[in-house]
Amino acid sequence: MKVKGRSNILILGDSTSMSIGVERKMHPFILADRPIWPDDTQIINCSLPGMTSADAAAFMFRHKKEL
């Protein structure tokens, strides 16, 4: 859901981006912890095990209005 004035970062990936188990060592959390984002930035991780680039493109086209 897009909120006026808020920045959204969408992460699409496979199990390497999903961050199950060792969350703070995975790149989505390392990215989120960087002090470079405005306070109202929302990072959304939509990664799924086995997601391919074709799956990610299909996800984007299916949900682009919401995002």
PDBQT receptor file of N, H, CA, C and O in Angstrom, charges set to zero:
ATOM      1  N   MET A   1       0.843  -1.169   0.000  1.00  0.00    +0.000 N 
ATOM      2  CA  MET A   1       0.000   0.000   0.000  1.00  0.00    +0.000 C 
ATOM      3  C   MET A   1       0.889   1.234   0.000  1.00  0.00    +0.000 C 
ATOM      4  O   MET A   1       1.787   1.361   0.832  1.00  0.00    +0.000 OA
ATOM      5  N   LYS A   2       0.639   2.130  -0.925  1.00  0.00    +0.000 N 
ATOM      6  H   LYS A   2      -0.090   2.026  -1.601  1.00  0.00    +0.000 HD
ATOM      7  CA  LYS A   2       1.433   3.347  -1.026  1.00  0.00    +0.000 C 
ATOM      8  C   LYS A   2       0.869   4.414  -0.101  1.00  0.00    +0.000 C 
ATOM      9  O   LYS A   2      -0.327   4.702  -0.121  1.00  0.00    +0.000 OA
ATOM     10  N   VAL A   3       1.737   4.989   0.700  1.00  0.00    +0.000 N 
ATOM     11  H   VAL A   3       2.709   4.754   0.716  1.00  0.00    +0.000 HD
ATOM     12  CA  VAL A   3       1.357   6.061   1.610  1.00  0.00    +0.000 C 
ATOM     13  C   VAL A   3       2.073   7.322   1.143  1.00  0.00    +0.000 C 
ATOM     14  O   VAL A   3       3.288   7.310   0.945  1.00  0.00    +0.000 OA
ATOM     15  N   LYS A   4       1.328   8.408   0.967  1.00  0.00    +0.000 N 
ATOM     16  H   LYS A   4       0.341   8.418   1.128  1.00  0.00    +0.000 HD
ATOM     17  CA  LYS A   4       1.914   9.648   0.480  1.00  0.00    +0.000 C 
ATOM     18  C   LYS A   4       3.037  10.114   1.416  1.00  0.00    +0.000 C 
ATOM     19  O   LYS A   4       2.862  10.201   2.631  1.00  0.00    +0.000 OA
ATOM     20  N   GLY A   5       4.180  10.405   0.817  1.00  0.00    +0.000 N 
ATOM     21  H   GLY A   5       4.322  10.334  -0.170  1.00  0.00    +0.000 HD
ATOM     22  CA  GLY A   5       5.315  10.881   1.587  1.00  0.00    +0.000 C 
ATOM     23  C   GLY A   5       6.207   9.789   2.145  1.00  0.00    +0.000 C 
ATOM     24  O   GLY A   5       7.249  10.089   2.728  1.00  0.00    +0.000 OA
ATOM     25  N   ARG A   6       5.832   8.548   1.984  1.00  0.00    +0.000 N 
ATOM     26  H   ARG A   6       4.985   8.304   1.510  1.00  0.00    +0.000 HD
ATOM     27  CA  ARG A   6       6.640   7.446   2.509  1.00  0.00    +0.000 C 
ATOM     28  C   ARG A   6       7.408   6.795   1.364  1.00  0.00    +0.000 C 
ATOM     29  O   ARG A   6       6.863   6.593   0.279  1.00  0.00    +0.000 OA
ATOM     30  N   SER A   7       8.644   6.477   1.603  1.00  0.00    +0.000 N 
ATOM     31  H   SER A   7       9.087   6.642   2.484  1.00  0.00    +0.000 HD
ATOM     32  CA  SER A   7       9.457   5.749   0.638  1.00  0.00    +0.000 C 
ATOM     33  C   SER A   7       9.345   4.262   0.918  1.00  0.00    +0.000 C 
ATOM     34  O   SER A   7       9.439   3.837   2.069  1.00  0.00    +0.000 OA
ATOM     35  N   ASN A   8       9.148   3.476  -0.117  1.00  0.00    +0.000 N 
ATOM     36  H   ASN A   8       9.072   3.822  -1.052  1.00  0.00    +0.000 HD
ATOM     37  CA  ASN A   8       9.079   2.023   0.018  1.00  0.00    +0.000 C 
ATOM     38  C   ASN A   8      10.202   1.387  -0.771  1.00  0.00    +0.000 C 
ATOM     39  O   ASN A   8      10.475   1.782  -1.904  1.00  0.00    +0.000 OA
ATOM     40  N   ILE A   9      10.851   0.409  -0.178  1.00  0.00    +0.000 N 
ATOM     41  H   ILE A   9      10.629   0.088   0.743  1.00  0.00    +0.000 HD
ATOM     42  CA  ILE A   9      11.867  -0.391  -0.850  1.00  0.00    +0.000 C 
ATOM     43  C   ILE A   9      11.348  -1.806  -0.865  1.00  0.00    +0.000 C 
ATOM     44  O   ILE A   9      11.071  -2.384   0.186  1.00  0.00    +0.000 OA
ATOM     45  N   LEU A  10      11.214  -2.367  -2.049  1.00  0.00    +0.000 N 
ATOM     46  H   LEU A  10      11.439  -1.898  -2.903  1.00  0.00    +0.000 HD
ATOM     47  CA  LEU A  10      10.691  -3.722  -2.212  1.00  0.00    +0.000 C 
ATOM     48  C   LEU A  10      11.844  -4.665  -2.530  1.00  0.00    +0.000 C 
ATOM     49  O   LEU A  10      12.610  -4.428  -3.464  1.00  0.00    +0.000 OA
ATOM     50  N   ILE A  11      11.961  -5.731  -1.753  1.00  0.00    +0.000 N 
ATOM     51  H   ILE A  11      11.339  -5.924  -0.995  1.00  0.00    +0.000 HD
ATOM     52  CA  ILE A  11      12.984  -6.747  -1.998  1.00  0.00    +0.000 C 
ATOM     53  C   ILE A  11      12.290  -7.979  -2.550  1.00  0.00    +0.000 C 
ATOM     54  O   ILE A  11      11.395  -8.541  -1.918  1.00  0.00    +0.000 OA
ATOM     55  N   LEU A  12      12.712  -8.391  -3.735  1.00  0.00    +0.000 N 
ATOM     56  H   LEU A  12      13.438  -7.934  -4.249  1.00  0.00    +0.000 HD
ATOM     57  CA  LEU A  12      12.223  -9.620  -4.355  1.00  0.00    +0.000 C 
ATOM     58  C   LEU A  12      13.417 -10.545  -4.527  1.00  0.00    +0.000 C 
ATOM     59  O   LEU A  12      14.453 -10.139  -5.054  1.00  0.00    +0.000 OA
ATOM     60  N   GLY A  13      13.274 -11.771  -4.087  1.00  0.00    +0.000 N 
ATOM     61  H   GLY A  13      12.433 -12.100  -3.658  1.00  0.00    +0.000 HD
ATOM     62  CA  GLY A  13      14.385 -12.701  -4.214  1.00  0.00    +0.000 C 
ATOM     63  C   GLY A  13      13.971 -14.101  -3.821  1.00  0.00    +0.000 C 
ATOM     64  O   GLY A  13      12.797 -14.384  -3.581  1.00  0.00    +0.000 OA
ATOM     65  N   ASP A  14      14.964 -14.971  -3.762  1.00  0.00    +0.000 N 
ATOM     66  H   ASP A  14      15.917 -14.742  -3.957  1.00  0.00    +0.000 HD
ATOM     67  CA  ASP A  14      14.691 -16.366  -3.396  1.00  0.00    +0.000 C 
ATOM     68  C   ASP A  14      15.047 -16.578  -1.926  1.00  0.00    +0.000 C 
ATOM     69  O   ASP A  14      15.016 -15.638  -1.131  1.00  0.00    +0.000 OA
ATOM     70  N   SER A  15      15.376 -17.786  -1.581  1.00  0.00    +0.000 N 
ATOM     71  H   SER A  15      15.402 -18.549  -2.227  1.00  0.00    +0.000 HD
ATOM     72  CA  SER A  15      15.633 -18.104  -0.173  1.00  0.00    +0.000 C 
ATOM     73  C   SER A  15      16.819 -17.338   0.408  1.00  0.00    +0.000 C 
ATOM     74  O   SER A  15      16.896 -17.168   1.625  1.00  0.00    +0.000 OA
ATOM     75  N   THR A  16      17.744 -16.872  -0.430  1.00  0.00    +0.000 N 
ATOM     76  H   THR A  16      17.681 -17.010  -1.419  1.00  0.00    +0.000 HD
ATOM     77  CA  THR A  16      18.875 -16.111   0.094  1.00  0.00    +0.000 C 
ATOM     78  C   THR A  16      18.458 -14.729   0.582  1.00  0.00    +0.000 C 
ATOM     79  O   THR A  16      19.161 -14.118   1.387  1.00  0.00    +0.000 OA
ATOM     80  N   SER A  17      17.331 -14.236   0.107  1.00  0.00    +0.000 N 
ATOM     81  H   SER A  17      16.760 -14.732  -0.547  1.00  0.00    +0.000 HD
ATOM     82  CA  SER A  17      16.814 -12.939   0.562  1.00  0.00    +0.000 C 
ATOM     83  C   SER A  17      15.725 -13.087   1.612  1.00  0.00    +0.000 C 
ATOM     84  O   SER A  17      15.305 -12.108   2.229  1.00  0.00    +0.000 OA
ATOM     85  N   MET A  18      15.278 -14.308   1.809  1.00  0.00    +0.000 N 
ATOM     86  H   MET A  18      15.620 -15.104   1.308  1.00  0.00    +0.000 HD
ATOM     87  CA  MET A  18      14.136 -14.532   2.684  1.00  0.00    +0.000 C 
ATOM     88  C   MET A  18      14.470 -14.324   4.152  1.00  0.00    +0.000 C 
ATOM     89  O   MET A  18      13.598 -13.959   4.941  1.00  0.00    +0.000 OA
ATOM     90  N   SER A  19      15.681 -14.545   4.515  1.00  0.00    +0.000 N 
ATOM     91  H   SER A  19      16.389 -14.841   3.875  1.00  0.00    +0.000 HD
ATOM     92  CA  SER A  19      16.207 -14.282   5.854  1.00  0.00    +0.000 C 
ATOM     93  C   SER A  19      15.523 -15.062   6.964  1.00  0.00    +0.000 C 
ATOM     94  O   SER A  19      15.038 -14.485   7.937  1.00  0.00    +0.000 OA
ATOM     95  N   ILE A  20      15.491 -16.362   6.809  1.00  0.00    +0.000 N 
ATOM     96  H   ILE A  20      15.886 -16.830   6.018  1.00  0.00    +0.000 HD
ATOM     97  CA  ILE A  20      14.947 -17.222   7.865  1.00  0.00    +0.000 C 
ATOM     98  C   ILE A  20      16.104 -17.753   8.701  1.00  0.00    +0.000 C 
ATOM     99  O   ILE A  20      17.039 -18.350   8.169  1.00  0.00    +0.000 OA
ATOM    100  N   GLY A  21      16.038 -17.539   9.993  1.00  0.00    +0.000 N 
ATOM    101  H   GLY A  21      15.278 -17.054  10.426  1.00  0.00    +0.000 HD
ATOM    102  CA  GLY A  21      17.036 -18.104  10.892  1.00  0.00    +0.000 C 
ATOM    103  C   GLY A  21      18.074 -17.129  11.374  1.00  0.00    +0.000 C 
ATOM    104  O   GLY A  21      18.134 -16.838  12.569  1.00  0.00    +0.000 OA
ATOM    105  N   VAL A  22      18.888 -16.617  10.489  1.00  0.00    +0.000 N 
ATOM    106  H   VAL A  22      18.839 -16.853   9.518  1.00  0.00    +0.000 HD
ATOM    107  CA  VAL A  22      19.962 -15.699  10.886  1.00  0.00    +0.000 C 
ATOM    108  C   VAL A  22      19.666 -14.298  10.337  1.00  0.00    +0.000 C 
ATOM    109  O   VAL A  22      20.473 -13.720   9.610  1.00  0.00    +0.000 OA
ATOM    110  N   GLU A  23      18.518 -13.775  10.692  1.00  0.00    +0.000 N 
ATOM    111  H   GLU A  23      17.862 -14.245  11.283  1.00  0.00    +0.000 HD
ATOM    112  CA  GLU A  23      18.014 -12.548  10.091  1.00  0.00    +0.000 C 
ATOM    113  C   GLU A  23      19.029 -11.410  10.049  1.00  0.00    +0.000 C 
ATOM    114  O   GLU A  23      19.234 -10.812   8.993  1.00  0.00    +0.000 OA
ATOM    115  N   ARG A  24      19.650 -11.109  11.144  1.00  0.00    +0.000 N 
ATOM    116  H   ARG A  24      19.484 -11.594  12.002  1.00  0.00    +0.000 HD
ATOM    117  CA  ARG A  24      20.536  -9.943  11.210  1.00  0.00    +0.000 C 
ATOM    118  C   ARG A  24      21.798 -10.102  10.361  1.00  0.00    +0.000 C 
ATOM    119  O   ARG A  24      22.543  -9.139  10.179  1.00  0.00    +0.000 OA
ATOM    120  N   LYS A  25      22.045 -11.293   9.846  1.00  0.00    +0.000 N 
ATOM    121  H   LYS A  25      21.440 -12.075   9.994  1.00  0.00    +0.000 HD
ATOM    122  CA  LYS A  25      23.204 -11.515   8.983  1.00  0.00    +0.000 C 
ATOM    123  C   LYS A  25      22.820 -11.502   7.506  1.00  0.00    +0.000 C 
ATOM    124  O   LYS A  25      23.698 -11.601   6.648  1.00  0.00    +0.000 OA
ATOM    125  N   MET A  26      21.543 -11.382   7.192  1.00  0.00    +0.000 N 
ATOM    126  H   MET A  26      20.830 -11.302   7.888  1.00  0.00    +0.000 HD
ATOM    127  CA  MET A  26      21.067 -11.423   5.810  1.00  0.00    +0.000 C 
ATOM    128  C   MET A  26      21.000 -10.008   5.237  1.00  0.00    +0.000 C 
ATOM    129  O   MET A  26      20.786  -9.045   5.975  1.00  0.00    +0.000 OA
ATOM    130  N   HIS A  27      21.183  -9.884   3.926  1.00  0.00    +0.000 N 
ATOM    131  H   HIS A  27      21.356 -10.666   3.327  1.00  0.00    +0.000 HD
ATOM    132  CA  HIS A  27      21.284  -8.554   3.327  1.00  0.00    +0.000 C 
ATOM    133  C   HIS A  27      20.048  -7.672   3.493  1.00  0.00    +0.000 C 
ATOM    134  O   HIS A  27      20.228  -6.457   3.567  1.00  0.00    +0.000 OA
ATOM    135  N   PRO A  28      18.801  -8.171   3.559  1.00  0.00    +0.000 N 
ATOM    136  CA  PRO A  28      17.690  -7.243   3.795  1.00  0.00    +0.000 C 
ATOM    137  C   PRO A  28      17.800  -6.517   5.134  1.00  0.00    +0.000 C 
ATOM    138  O   PRO A  28      17.453  -5.340   5.230  1.00  0.00    +0.000 OA
ATOM    139  N   PHE A  29      18.279  -7.205   6.158  1.00  0.00    +0.000 N 
ATOM    140  H   PHE A  29      18.561  -8.161   6.079  1.00  0.00    +0.000 HD
ATOM    141  CA  PHE A  29      18.426  -6.577   7.470  1.00  0.00    +0.000 C 
ATOM    142  C   PHE A  29      19.643  -5.663   7.512  1.00  0.00    +0.000 C 
ATOM    143  O   PHE A  29      19.605  -4.602   8.136  1.00  0.00    +0.000 OA
ATOM    144  N   ILE A  30      20.713  -6.069   6.855  1.00  0.00    +0.000 N 
ATOM    145  H   ILE A  30      20.743  -6.930   6.348  1.00  0.00    +0.000 HD
ATOM    146  CA  ILE A  30      21.894  -5.202   6.779  1.00  0.00    +0.000 C 
ATOM    147  C   ILE A  30      21.533  -3.920   6.037  1.00  0.00    +0.000 C 
ATOM    148  O   ILE A  30      21.939  -2.830   6.439  1.00  0.00    +0.000 OA
ATOM    149  N   LEU A  31      20.772  -4.050   4.958  1.00  0.00    +0.000 N 
ATOM    150  H   LEU A  31      20.442  -4.936   4.631  1.00  0.00    +0.000 HD
ATOM    151  CA  LEU A  31      20.297  -2.898   4.194  1.00  0.00    +0.000 C 
ATOM    152  C   LEU A  31      19.420  -1.994   5.060  1.00  0.00    +0.000 C 
ATOM    153  O   LEU A  31      19.582  -0.774   5.048  1.00  0.00    +0.000 OA
ATOM    154  N   ALA A  32      18.502  -2.585   5.802  1.00  0.00    +0.000 N 
ATOM    155  H   ALA A  32      18.370  -3.576   5.812  1.00  0.00    +0.000 HD
ATOM    156  CA  ALA A  32      17.579  -1.812   6.651  1.00  0.00    +0.000 C 
ATOM    157  C   ALA A  32      18.313  -1.090   7.776  1.00  0.00    +0.000 C 
ATOM    158  O   ALA A  32      17.903  -0.003   8.182  1.00  0.00    +0.000 OA
ATOM    159  N   ASP A  33      19.387  -1.679   8.282  1.00  0.00    +0.000 N 
ATOM    160  H   ASP A  33      19.721  -2.562   7.952  1.00  0.00    +0.000 HD
ATOM    161  CA  ASP A  33      20.118  -1.087   9.403  1.00  0.00    +0.000 C 
ATOM    162  C   ASP A  33      21.042   0.058   9.005  1.00  0.00    +0.000 C 
ATOM    163  O   ASP A  33      21.565   0.762   9.868  1.00  0.00    +0.000 OA
ATOM    164  N   ARG A  34      21.245   0.249   7.702  1.00  0.00    +0.000 N 
ATOM    165  H   ARG A  34      20.820  -0.323   7.000  1.00  0.00    +0.000 HD
ATOM    166  CA  ARG A  34      22.116   1.345   7.262  1.00  0.00    +0.000 C 
ATOM    167  C   ARG A  34      21.464   2.681   7.590  1.00  0.00    +0.000 C 
ATOM    168  O   ARG A  34      20.268   2.843   7.345  1.00  0.00    +0.000 OA
ATOM    169  N   PRO A  35      22.192   3.629   8.125  1.00  0.00    +0.000 N 
ATOM    170  CA  PRO A  35      21.607   4.923   8.507  1.00  0.00    +0.000 C 
ATOM    171  C   PRO A  35      21.467   5.886   7.325  1.00  0.00    +0.000 C 
ATOM    172  O   PRO A  35      21.795   7.066   7.448  1.00  0.00    +0.000 OA
ATOM    173  N   ILE A  36      20.985   5.395   6.191  1.00  0.00    +0.000 N 
ATOM    174  H   ILE A  36      20.719   4.437   6.092  1.00  0.00    +0.000 HD
ATOM    175  CA  ILE A  36      20.882   6.218   4.982  1.00  0.00    +0.000 C 
ATOM    176  C   ILE A  36      19.436   6.506   4.590  1.00  0.00    +0.000 C 
ATOM    177  O   ILE A  36      19.190   7.298   3.680  1.00  0.00    +0.000 OA
ATOM    178  N   TRP A  37      18.478   5.873   5.265  1.00  0.00    +0.000 N 
ATOM    179  H   TRP A  37      18.678   5.230   6.005  1.00  0.00    +0.000 HD
ATOM    180  CA  TRP A  37      17.079   5.979   4.876  1.00  0.00    +0.000 C 
ATOM    181  C   TRP A  37      16.355   7.049   5.695  1.00  0.00    +0.000 C 
ATOM    182  O   TRP A  37      16.620   7.210   6.886  1.00  0.00    +0.000 OA
ATOM    183  N   PRO A  38      15.442   7.779   5.053  1.00  0.00    +0.000 N 
ATOM    184  CA  PRO A  38      14.596   8.687   5.831  1.00  0.00    +0.000 C 
ATOM    185  C   PRO A  38      13.792   7.884   6.857  1.00  0.00    +0.000 C 
ATOM    186  O   PRO A  38      13.552   6.692   6.666  1.00  0.00    +0.000 OA
ATOM    187  N   ASP A  39      13.384   8.534   7.932  1.00  0.00    +0.000 N 
ATOM    188  H   ASP A  39      13.579   9.502   8.086  1.00  0.00    +0.000 HD
ATOM    189  CA  ASP A  39      12.670   7.842   9.013  1.00  0.00    +0.000 C 
ATOM    190  C   ASP A  39      11.402   7.145   8.561  1.00  0.00    +0.000 C 
ATOM    191  O   ASP A  39      11.016   6.137   9.151  1.00  0.00    +0.000 OA
ATOM    192  N   ASP A  40      10.747   7.652   7.535  1.00  0.00    +0.000 N 
ATOM    193  H   ASP A  40      11.061   8.472   7.055  1.00  0.00    +0.000 HD
ATOM    194  CA  ASP A  40       9.482   7.065   7.103  1.00  0.00    +0.000 C 
ATOM    195  C   ASP A  40       9.646   5.991   6.027  1.00  0.00    +0.000 C 
ATOM    196  O   ASP A  40       8.665   5.596   5.398  1.00  0.00    +0.000 OA
ATOM    197  N   THR A  41      10.870   5.516   5.809  1.00  0.00    +0.000 N 
ATOM    198  H   THR A  41      11.667   5.837   6.319  1.00  0.00    +0.000 HD
ATOM    199  CA  THR A  41      11.117   4.481   4.800  1.00  0.00    +0.000 C 
ATOM    200  C   THR A  41      10.631   3.131   5.300  1.00  0.00    +0.000 C 
ATOM    201  O   THR A  41      10.882   2.748   6.443  1.00  0.00    +0.000 OA
ATOM    202  N   GLN A  42       9.934   2.417   4.427  1.00  0.00    +0.000 N 
ATOM    203  H   GLN A  42       9.730   2.728   3.499  1.00  0.00    +0.000 HD
ATOM    204  CA  GLN A  42       9.444   1.076   4.746  1.00  0.00    +0.000 C 
ATOM    205  C   GLN A  42      10.107   0.090   3.796  1.00  0.00    +0.000 C 
ATOM    206  O   GLN A  42      10.021   0.246   2.578  1.00  0.00    +0.000 OA
ATOM    207  N   ILE A  43      10.769  -0.925   4.344  1.00  0.00    +0.000 N 
ATOM    208  H   ILE A  43      10.839  -1.052   5.334  1.00  0.00    +0.000 HD
ATOM    209  CA  ILE A  43      11.396  -1.971   3.537  1.00  0.00    +0.000 C 
ATOM    210  C   ILE A  43      10.505  -3.197   3.599  1.00  0.00    +0.000 C 
ATOM    211  O   ILE A  43      10.215  -3.718   4.676  1.00  0.00    +0.000 OA
ATOM    212  N   ILE A  44      10.072  -3.654   2.422  1.00  0.00    +0.000 N 
ATOM    213  H   ILE A  44      10.307  -3.231   1.547  1.00  0.00    +0.000 HD
ATOM    214  CA  ILE A  44       9.139  -4.772   2.318  1.00  0.00    +0.000 C 
ATOM    215  C   ILE A  44       9.873  -5.928   1.645  1.00  0.00    +0.000 C 
ATOM    216  O   ILE A  44      10.310  -5.810   0.500  1.00  0.00    +0.000 OA
ATOM    217  N   ASN A  45      10.005  -7.041   2.357  1.00  0.00    +0.000 N 
ATOM    218  H   ASN A  45       9.650  -7.137   3.287  1.00  0.00    +0.000 HD
ATOM    219  CA  ASN A  45      10.690  -8.215   1.825  1.00  0.00    +0.000 C 
ATOM    220  C   ASN A  45       9.646  -9.223   1.356  1.00  0.00    +0.000 C 
ATOM    221  O   ASN A  45       8.969  -9.851   2.169  1.00  0.00    +0.000 OA
ATOM    222  N   CYS A  46       9.521  -9.371   0.043  1.00  0.00    +0.000 N 
ATOM    223  H   CYS A  46      10.071  -8.861  -0.618  1.00  0.00    +0.000 HD
ATOM    224  CA  CYS A  46       8.550 -10.302  -0.547  1.00  0.00    +0.000 C 
ATOM    225  C   CYS A  46       9.249 -11.525  -1.135  1.00  0.00    +0.000 C 
ATOM    226  O   CYS A  46       8.742 -12.126  -2.082  1.00  0.00    +0.000 OA
ATOM    227  N   SER A  47      10.375 -11.890  -0.602  1.00  0.00    +0.000 N 
ATOM    228  H   SER A  47      10.787 -11.401   0.167  1.00  0.00    +0.000 HD
ATOM    229  CA  SER A  47      11.144 -13.023  -1.111  1.00  0.00    +0.000 C 
ATOM    230  C   SER A  47      10.490 -14.350  -0.744  1.00  0.00    +0.000 C 
ATOM    231  O   SER A  47       9.869 -14.495   0.309  1.00  0.00    +0.000 OA
ATOM    232  N   LEU A  48      10.651 -15.308  -1.645  1.00  0.00    +0.000 N 
ATOM    233  H   LEU A  48      11.156 -15.190  -2.500  1.00  0.00    +0.000 HD
ATOM    234  CA  LEU A  48      10.131 -16.661  -1.448  1.00  0.00    +0.000 C 
ATOM    235  C   LEU A  48      11.159 -17.681  -1.906  1.00  0.00    +0.000 C 
ATOM    236  O   LEU A  48      11.864 -17.442  -2.886  1.00  0.00    +0.000 OA
ATOM    237  N   PRO A  49      11.261 -18.816  -1.220  1.00  0.00    +0.000 N 
ATOM    238  CA  PRO A  49      12.197 -19.845  -1.673  1.00  0.00    +0.000 C 
ATOM    239  C   PRO A  49      11.853 -20.285  -3.098  1.00  0.00    +0.000 C 
ATOM    240  O   PRO A  49      10.694 -20.567  -3.404  1.00  0.00    +0.000 OA
ATOM    241  N   GLY A  50      12.849 -20.340  -3.949  1.00  0.00    +0.000 N 
ATOM    242  H   GLY A  50      13.790 -20.111  -3.700  1.00  0.00    +0.000 HD
ATOM    243  CA  GLY A  50      12.645 -20.795  -5.319  1.00  0.00    +0.000 C 
ATOM    244  C   GLY A  50      12.153 -19.728  -6.281  1.00  0.00    +0.000 C 
ATOM    245  O   GLY A  50      11.910 -20.026  -7.450  1.00  0.00    +0.000 OA
ATOM    246  N   MET A  51      12.001 -18.489  -5.817  1.00  0.00    +0.000 N 
ATOM    247  H   MET A  51      12.199 -18.248  -4.867  1.00  0.00    +0.000 HD
ATOM    248  CA  MET A  51      11.530 -17.422  -6.703  1.00  0.00    +0.000 C 
ATOM    249  C   MET A  51      12.565 -17.162  -7.795  1.00  0.00    +0.000 C 
ATOM    250  O   MET A  51      13.749 -16.982  -7.510  1.00  0.00    +0.000 OA
ATOM    251  N   THR A  52      12.113 -17.146  -9.031  1.00  0.00    +0.000 N 
ATOM    252  H   THR A  52      11.152 -17.292  -9.262  1.00  0.00    +0.000 HD
ATOM    253  CA  THR A  52      12.996 -16.873 -10.172  1.00  0.00    +0.000 C 
ATOM    254  C   THR A  52      12.805 -15.425 -10.615  1.00  0.00    +0.000 C 
ATOM    255  O   THR A  52      11.922 -14.730 -10.112  1.00  0.00    +0.000 OA
ATOM    256  N   SER A  53      13.620 -14.978 -11.542  1.00  0.00    +0.000 N 
ATOM    257  H   SER A  53      14.338 -15.543 -11.950  1.00  0.00    +0.000 HD
ATOM    258  CA  SER A  53      13.448 -13.617 -12.048  1.00  0.00    +0.000 C 
ATOM    259  C   SER A  53      12.113 -13.475 -12.771  1.00  0.00    +0.000 C 
ATOM    260  O   SER A  53      11.504 -12.406 -12.733  1.00  0.00    +0.000 OA
ATOM    261  N   ALA A  54      11.648 -14.543 -13.432  1.00  0.00    +0.000 N 
ATOM    262  H   ALA A  54      12.143 -15.411 -13.463  1.00  0.00    +0.000 HD
ATOM    263  CA  ALA A  54      10.328 -14.510 -14.075  1.00  0.00    +0.000 C 
ATOM    264  C   ALA A  54       9.225 -14.391 -13.021  1.00  0.00    +0.000 C 
ATOM    265  O   ALA A  54       8.249 -13.670 -13.226  1.00  0.00    +0.000 OA
ATOM    266  N   ASP A  55       9.375 -15.088 -11.904  1.00  0.00    +0.000 N 
ATOM    267  H   ASP A  55      10.168 -15.674 -11.737  1.00  0.00    +0.000 HD
ATOM    268  CA  ASP A  55       8.410 -14.977 -10.806  1.00  0.00    +0.000 C 
ATOM    269  C   ASP A  55       8.396 -13.557 -10.244  1.00  0.00    +0.000 C 
ATOM    270  O   ASP A  55       7.331 -13.007  -9.963  1.00  0.00    +0.000 OA
ATOM    271  N   ALA A  56       9.577 -12.968 -10.083  1.00  0.00    +0.000 N 
ATOM    272  H   ALA A  56      10.442 -13.415 -10.311  1.00  0.00    +0.000 HD
ATOM    273  CA  ALA A  56       9.667 -11.612  -9.544  1.00  0.00    +0.000 C 
ATOM    274  C   ALA A  56       9.003 -10.610 -10.485  1.00  0.00    +0.000 C 
ATOM    275  O   ALA A  56       8.302  -9.704 -10.034  1.00  0.00    +0.000 OA
ATOM    276  N   ALA A  57       9.221 -10.772 -11.792  1.00  0.00    +0.000 N 
ATOM    277  H   ALA A  57       9.790 -11.508 -12.158  1.00  0.00    +0.000 HD
ATOM    278  CA  ALA A  57       8.581  -9.885 -12.768  1.00  0.00    +0.000 C 
ATOM    279  C   ALA A  57       7.063 -10.050 -12.721  1.00  0.00    +0.000 C 
ATOM    280  O   ALA A  57       6.330  -9.061 -12.755  1.00  0.00    +0.000 OA
ATOM    281  N   ALA A  58       6.594 -11.281 -12.644  1.00  0.00    +0.000 N 
ATOM    282  H   ALA A  58       7.189 -12.084 -12.617  1.00  0.00    +0.000 HD
ATOM    283  CA  ALA A  58       5.152 -11.532 -12.562  1.00  0.00    +0.000 C 
ATOM    284  C   ALA A  58       4.574 -10.905 -11.294  1.00  0.00    +0.000 C 
ATOM    285  O   ALA A  58       3.484 -10.334 -11.327  1.00  0.00    +0.000 OA
ATOM    286  N   PHE A  59       5.291 -11.007 -10.187  1.00  0.00    +0.000 N 
ATOM    287  H   PHE A  59       6.176 -11.472 -10.160  1.00  0.00    +0.000 HD
ATOM    288  CA  PHE A  59       4.857 -10.399  -8.926  1.00  0.00    +0.000 C 
ATOM    289  C   PHE A  59       4.712  -8.882  -9.094  1.00  0.00    +0.000 C 
ATOM    290  O   PHE A  59       3.714  -8.292  -8.678  1.00  0.00    +0.000 OA
ATOM    291  N   MET A  60       5.727  -8.264  -9.711  1.00  0.00    +0.000 N 
ATOM    292  H   MET A  60       6.538  -8.743 -10.049  1.00  0.00    +0.000 HD
ATOM    293  CA  MET A  60       5.690  -6.816  -9.907  1.00  0.00    +0.000 C 
ATOM    294  C   MET A  60       4.495  -6.391 -10.761  1.00  0.00    +0.000 C 
ATOM    295  O   MET A  60       3.787  -5.445 -10.415  1.00  0.00    +0.000 OA
ATOM    296  N   PHE A  61       4.274  -7.085 -11.868  1.00  0.00    +0.000 N 
ATOM    297  H   PHE A  61       4.848  -7.854 -12.149  1.00  0.00    +0.000 HD
ATOM    298  CA  PHE A  61       3.152  -6.726 -12.748  1.00  0.00    +0.000 C 
ATOM    299  C   PHE A  61       1.815  -6.952 -12.052  1.00  0.00    +0.000 C 
ATOM    300  O   PHE A  61       0.872  -6.185 -12.249  1.00  0.00    +0.000 OA
ATOM    301  N   ARG A  62       1.731  -7.987 -11.252  1.00  0.00    +0.000 N 
ATOM    302  H   ARG A  62       2.496  -8.611 -11.092  1.00  0.00    +0.000 HD
ATOM    303  CA  ARG A  62       0.473  -8.304 -10.557  1.00  0.00    +0.000 C 
ATOM    304  C   ARG A  62       0.167  -7.294  -9.455  1.00  0.00    +0.000 C 
ATOM    305  O   ARG A  62      -0.996  -6.960  -9.226  1.00  0.00    +0.000 OA
ATOM    306  N   HIS A  63       1.198  -6.808  -8.773  1.00  0.00    +0.000 N 
ATOM    307  H   HIS A  63       2.142  -7.079  -8.959  1.00  0.00    +0.000 HD
ATOM    308  CA  HIS A  63       0.991  -5.953  -7.604  1.00  0.00    +0.000 C 
ATOM    309  C   HIS A  63       1.418  -4.506  -7.776  1.00  0.00    +0.000 C 
ATOM    310  O   HIS A  63       1.440  -3.764  -6.794  1.00  0.00    +0.000 OA
ATOM    311  N   LYS A  64       1.760  -4.073  -8.990  1.00  0.00    +0.000 N 
ATOM    312  H   LYS A  64       1.742  -4.675  -9.788  1.00  0.00    +0.000 HD
ATOM    313  CA  LYS A  64       2.308  -2.734  -9.160  1.00  0.00    +0.000 C 
ATOM    314  C   LYS A  64       1.363  -1.614  -8.717  1.00  0.00    +0.000 C 
ATOM    315  O   LYS A  64       1.832  -0.578  -8.246  1.00  0.00    +0.000 OA
ATOM    316  N   LYS A  65       0.076  -1.790  -8.852  1.00  0.00    +0.000 N 
ATOM    317  H   LYS A  65      -0.305  -2.632  -9.234  1.00  0.00    +0.000 HD
ATOM    318  CA  LYS A  65      -0.869  -0.754  -8.405  1.00  0.00    +0.000 C 
ATOM    319  C   LYS A  65      -0.850  -0.615  -6.899  1.00  0.00    +0.000 C 
ATOM    320  O   LYS A  65      -0.960   0.495  -6.378  1.00  0.00    +0.000 OA
ATOM    321  N   GLU A  66      -0.712  -1.725  -6.187  1.00  0.00    +0.000 N 
ATOM    322  H   GLU A  66      -0.623  -2.627  -6.610  1.00  0.00    +0.000 HD
ATOM    323  CA  GLU A  66      -0.682  -1.700  -4.725  1.00  0.00    +0.000 C 
ATOM    324  C   GLU A  66       0.636  -1.125  -4.202  1.00  0.00    +0.000 C 
ATOM    325  O   GLU A  66       0.679  -0.495  -3.145  1.00  0.00    +0.000 OA
ATOM    326  N   LEU A  67       1.702  -1.355  -4.958  1.00  0.00    +0.000 N 
ATOM    327  H   LEU A  67       1.668  -1.866  -5.817  1.00  0.00    +0.000 HD
ATOM    328  CA  LEU A  67       3.024  -0.967  -4.495  1.00  0.00    +0.000 C 
ATOM    329  C   LEU A  67       3.352   0.437  -4.944  1.00  0.00    +0.000 C 
ATOM    330  O   LEU A  67       4.434   0.943  -4.647  1.00  0.00    +0.000 OA
TER     331      LEU A  67
